[in-house]
Amino acid sequence: MASKFNFEKQLSRLEEIVAKLEEEQTDLDASVKLFEEGVALSKELSQKLETVKFKVEELKKKGAELITQPFDTELAEETDGE
């Protein structure tokens, strides 16, 4: 998924588009072009978020596999004390 902007820049651009569309001075042709750009950006940002969500879920699963059981501090203190 090649992108000329990073996530933050794309989100900032989408916010600019929304602000321009809310202005009454923007003519119809410009509004349509802005809307098309906004829809494309929104779709790409959503896809990026889904990819990140998937990666986080995978990392959580891998992390859970590394921990076989929680560490019980009370049990460790009892063992050391005997």
C-alpha positions, 0 to 999 in steps of 0.5 A: 500500500504505497502512500505519498503521505504518512497517516498524520498528514493524511488525517490533517488533509482530511480535516482541511477538506472537511473544513473547506466543505463546511465553508459556504464560499466553496463552489460546487465543482471544488466541493465535488473534487474535495469530496472525492479526495476526502472519500479516498483519504477516508478509505485509505486511513480506515485500511491503515487503521485495520492493518494496525489493529490486526498487527496489535492483535497478533502481537498480543497473541504472541505475547500471551503465548510467551507467558505460560502463567502469571507470576504469583508474588505471594507464593514466591514470598512464602517459598523464600521464607521457608 
